[in-house]
Amino acid sequence: MEPSILAITILWSLLFIYAMLGSLDFGAGFWGMIYGKNDQTSASQIANRFLSPTWEVTNVFFVIFVVALVSFFPFATTMLGSLLLIPVGMGLLLLTIRTTFMVFANHANKYRDLLIITSGLTGLIIPALLVSMLPITLGGFVEIVDDYPQLLYGELLTHPTLYMHIAFGLTTELFISAVFLMDYSKEAEDWSAYQTYRKHALWLGPVSIIIAILTIETMPADAAWFVDNVKGTPLWFGLSLLFFLIGYAFLFVKGKNGRKGIARLAVLSIIIQYGIAIYAYGSAHLPYLIYPDLTVGASFTNPTVFYKLLIVYAGGFAILIPAFILFWRLFLKDQRYLKQP
């Protein structure tokens, strides 16, 4: 495998991890806000209990992804920085506000309601801003003027593909978080929250698939190359759909406790589904980072530098992985934490 392809594969893997963690993080914030004043279900308590420690892990992977992007593809930073300045800048600002509330609200109960609202709203706005970057890379929204890239905001903001991408990102986020929180509720033996999240997973799953199909159909004319690549690899997207159907079916199967839904198998199937879909999407996007002006090969760093960076990243993950395993056991499996008042 060429070094540049290996680098973009690693970068895409980090993006997949952040997409999953971000869906859980931001989705939990939204559900915590929606059910914050609802006394008939404990869905808000479950969401906030999960959210309390995990937002820090999500931010760690966001930083790792950005550092990997800059270090592996340094010659892409000028164009990416120019074109994505507004969505990324606004996203970072909102992420800073959200993180600030997360830090201080735990030490000042009078800000707790404001935290829930802030977490819920940013749980929708931040993913929307991040997803809005995808159509920019497909072509038709960038113009080179005097060797300087300019984003055509008028065309972008009036094209339906932008809003279909955002709709797909939000429904995906809420679906993944609903299925996961369903499993998290089962671990905590909180059946009220379990039924609440199962109910949302049942309708969000089909909606996310329908919107995904509509998103492909609303691509701009300049993205015909990408649409052709997607339609040229039906096996991978078909396999992704198969795992969705398997995961969705597990929401109806009765478990050992007699309740409908085998949440753990549903979560694993859905994660595999999106993993396959994300890698298929990335493969269809090659060889471009931004069509047609920026390719993976042209923006790649020196291969010697790349392999040295790999050693550094390998050492870093050798330290981080045991820490993540400990984190999982403390906050996602420990019954003393899961069942706390």
Salt bridges, closest charged atoms under 4 A:
ASP25 OD1 - ARG98 NH2 3.12
ASP113 OD2 - LYS37 NZ 3.75
ASP183 OD2 - ARG264 NE 2.82
GLU187 OE2 - LYS186 NZ 3.78
GLU187 OE2 - ARG264 NH2 2.85
GLU187 OE1 - LYS333 NZ 3.65
GLU189 OE1 - LYS339 NZ 3.16
ASP334 OD2 - ARG336 NH2 2.82
